[in-house]
Amino acid sequence: MAEKYYYQLYLEIVLRGADYVFGFMNVSHIPYEKFYELFQDQVTTETFLFEDVSYFIDEELYQKNKGFLNKENQIRYSRKVFLV
């Protein structure tokens, strides 16, 4: 039987210009495959996508996936106010 992996993943939200984290959003309900699709350009040497690393949603990635990101998040956020 194939092993199943479970992960708990949080999106860190930071106010622009702030030196602290504004909050965290649980995004563990999003399938692993979708995260790999979103962040495949940032995956370099790790053998497992969530192997103690951080990924960033920059402006280009956000604009490219805006519909999905806004649909999947429980809150709407503005890139002008928050860094995610």
PyMOL commands that set and color helices and strands:
alter all, ss='L'
color gray80, all
select helices_A, chain A and resi 32-39+59-64+66-72
alter helices_A, ss='H'
color red, helices_A
select strands_A, chain A and resi 10-15+21-26+82-83
alter strands_A, ss='S'
color yellow, strands_A
deselect
rebuild
show_as cartoon
